[in-house]
Amino acid sequence: MAERAAPQDPTQDNTARPPVVVKKYANRRLYNTETSSYVTLEDLAGMVRQGRDFTVSDAKSGEDITRSVLTQIIVEEESKGQNLLPIPFLRQLIGLYGDSLQSVVPRYLEATMGAFARQQEGMRRATQEAMGGAMGGFNAFAPFEELGKQNLAMLERAMTLFSPFPRGGTAPASAEPADEVESMREEIAALRQELATLRQGRGNEAG
């Protein structure tokens, strides 16, 4: 089994490099055109962790299938016990397919996870500076656990806003449609403000 790749080094700039082109053949094999070698989903997962961008296309039709391959990687990781996606979150996400708000969800998920990722980088830098890179058996992330919980709560809140029904699974009979729309608008505006404040806070720390 290939060795799990370490998370991307924040000092390493991979953004200037063009995406690696990966081709998927009818036999489901993946071919890395940069290294001229066949790769596995685990290899592609390692590239993601290293911040190396790639696209995947069907070797025959040329169709871009990057999204489906990334989804396969997530399924593979979850099957190994790397459970990052809570069942309630998955149910809410599935329920949003075909919903009138479906087109809005990706932008909110991207913004929320982007904010979480930026804070994670800050956590790693602070830990490395404090511990000099020698983690040992000490949980150096303990001071940041509350911050992580807040980020996850914000993500869950975003999904709740877009859910067609509350957690009970049924719409309240007495709810007024107009009031629900107005309430959702207010919640979305509040979430946008939280994200803006979070970004500003990270920007001030970086400065």
C-alpha positions in Angstrom: 0.0 0.0 0.0 1.3 3.5 -0.8 2.3 5.7 2.1 -0.2 8.3 3.0 0.9 11.7 1.8 1.4 14.4 4.3 -0.8 17.5 4.3 0.3 20.3 2.0 3.1 22.5 3.3 1.7 26.1 3.4 5.0 27.4 2.2 4.9 25.2 -0.9 3.2 27.0 -3.8 1.5 24.6 -6.2 -0.9 27.1 -7.6 1.4 28.2 -10.4 1.7 24.7 -11.7 -0.8 23.6 -14.3 -3.2 20.8 -13.3 -2.0 17.3 -13.9 -4.1 15.6 -16.7 -5.3 12.2 -15.7 -7.1 9.9 -18.2 -9.5 7.1 -17.2 -9.7 4.2 -19.5 -12.5 1.7 -20.1 -10.8 -0.8 -17.8 -11.1 1.8 -15.0 -7.4 2.4 -14.9 -6.2 5.9 -14.3 -3.2 7.2 -16.3 -1.1 10.2 -15.1 0.1 11.9 -18.3 2.7 13.9 -16.3 4.5 10.9 -15.0 3.5 8.6 -17.8 2.3 6.0 -15.3 -0.8 4.4 -14.0 -2.1 5.6 -10.7 -4.7 4.6 -8.1 -7.4 6.6 -6.3 -5.1 6.5 -3.2 -2.4 8.2 -5.3 -4.8 10.9 -6.4 -5.9 11.4 -2.7 -2.2 11.9 -1.9 -2.0 14.6 -4.6 -4.9 16.4 -3.1 -3.3 16.4 0.3 -0.1 17.8 -1.2 -2.1 20.6 -2.9 -1.4 19.3 -6.4 -4.3 20.0 -8.7 -5.5 17.6 -11.4 -8.3 16.9 -13.8 -9.6 13.6 -14.9 -11.1 13.0 -18.3 -12.6 10.0 -20.0 -9.9 8.7 -22.4 -12.4 7.8 -25.1 -14.9 10.7 -25.0 -12.8 13.4 -23.4 -15.5 14.2 -20.9 -14.4 15.8 -17.7 -15.1 13.3 -14.9 -13.1 15.0 -12.2 -16.1 15.4 -9.9 -17.1 11.7 -10.0 -13.5 10.6 -9.4 -13.2 12.9 -6.4 -16.4 11.5 -5.1 -15.0 8.0 -5.5 -12.0 9.1 -3.4 -14.3 10.2 -0.6 -16.2 6.9 -0.7 -12.9 5.0 -0.5 -11.7 7.1 2.5 -15.0 6.6 4.3 -14.9 2.9 3.6 -11.5 2.7 5.4 -13.0 4.2 8.5 -12.0 7.8 7.8 -15.4 9.0 8.8 -15.6 12.7 8.3 -19.2 12.9 7.0 -21.8 12.5 9.8 -24.9 10.6 8.8 -27.3 13.6 9.5 -25.1 15.7 7.2 -25.3 13.1 4.5 -29.1 12.8 4.8 -29.5 16.6 4.6 -27.2 16.7 1.6 -29.1 14.0 -0.3 -32.4 15.8 0.5 -31.1 18.9 -1.2 -30.8 17.3 -4.6 -33.6 18.5 -6.8 -34.5 21.2 -4.3 -35.1 24.8 -5.4 -32.0 25.9 -3.4 -29.7 23.3 -4.8 -27.8 25.8 -6.9 -26.9 27.9 -3.8 -25.6 25.0 -1.7 -22.2 24.5 -3.4 -21.1 28.1 -2.9 -22.0 28.0 0.8 -20.2 24.7 1.3 -17.2 25.9 -0.6 -17.0 29.2 1.5 -17.6 27.4 4.8 -15.0 24.7 4.1 -12.6 27.3 2.7 -12.8 29.2 6.0 -12.3 26.0 8.0 -9.2 25.1 5.9 -7.6 28.5 6.4 -8.0 28.1 10.1 -6.6 24.6 10.1 -3.4 26.0 8.4 -3.2 28.5 11.2 -3.5 25.8 13.8 -0.7 23.7 12.2 1.6 26.8 12.0 1.0 27.7 15.6 1.5 24.1 16.8 4.7 23.7 14.8 6.1 27.0 16.2 5.1 26.1 19.8 6.4 22.5 19.6 9.3 23.0 17.2 7.8 20.2 15.1 8.2 17.6 17.8 4.7 16.5 18.6 5.4 13.3 20.6 2.4 12.1 22.5 1.2 15.5 23.4 -2.1 16.8 22.0 -0.9 20.1 20.8 -4.2 20.8 19.0 -6.2 20.7 22.3 -6.4 24.5 22.6 -7.9 24.6 19.1 -10.6 22.0 19.7 -13.3 24.6 20.5 -12.5 26.5 17.4 -12.9 23.3 15.3 -16.3 22.7 17.0 -17.4 26.2 16.1 -16.4 25.6 12.4 -18.3 22.3 12.3 -21.3 23.9 13.9 -21.3 26.6 11.3 -21.2 24.0 8.5 -24.1 22.1 10.1 -26.0 25.4 10.4 -25.4 26.1 6.8 -26.8 22.7 5.8 -29.8 23.2 8.1 -30.6 26.5 6.4 -30.9 24.8 3.1 -32.7 21.7 4.3 -36.3 21.6 2.9 -37.5 20.5 6.4 -36.3 20.8 10.0 -34.6 17.9 11.7 -37.8 16.2 12.5 -38.3 15.4 8.8 -41.7 17.0 8.3 -42.7 20.6 7.6 -44.7 22.3 10.4 -48.4 22.6 9.4 -48.7 26.1 10.8 -45.7 27.5 9.0 -46.4 30.4 6.7 -44.5 30.2 3.4 -43.8 33.9 3.3 -42.5 33.9 6.8 -40.3 30.9 6.2 -38.7 32.6 3.1 -38.1 35.8 5.1 -36.6 33.9 8.0 -34.3 32.0 5.6 -33.1 35.2 4.0 -32.3 36.6 7.5 -30.4 33.4 8.4 -28.5 33.5 5.1 -27.5 37.1 5.7 -26.4 36.3 9.2 -24.3 33.4 7.9 -22.7 35.6 5.2 -21.8 38.1 8.0 -20.2 35.3 10.1 -18.1 34.1 7.1 -17.0 37.7 6.4 -16.1 38.2 10.0 -14.2 34.9 10.1 -12.2 35.9 6.9 -11.4 39.3 8.4 -10.2 37.7 11.6 -7.9 35.3 9.7 -6.6 38.2 7.6 -5.7 40.2 10.7 -3.9 37.3 12.2 -1.9 36.7 9.1 -1.0 40.4 9.0 
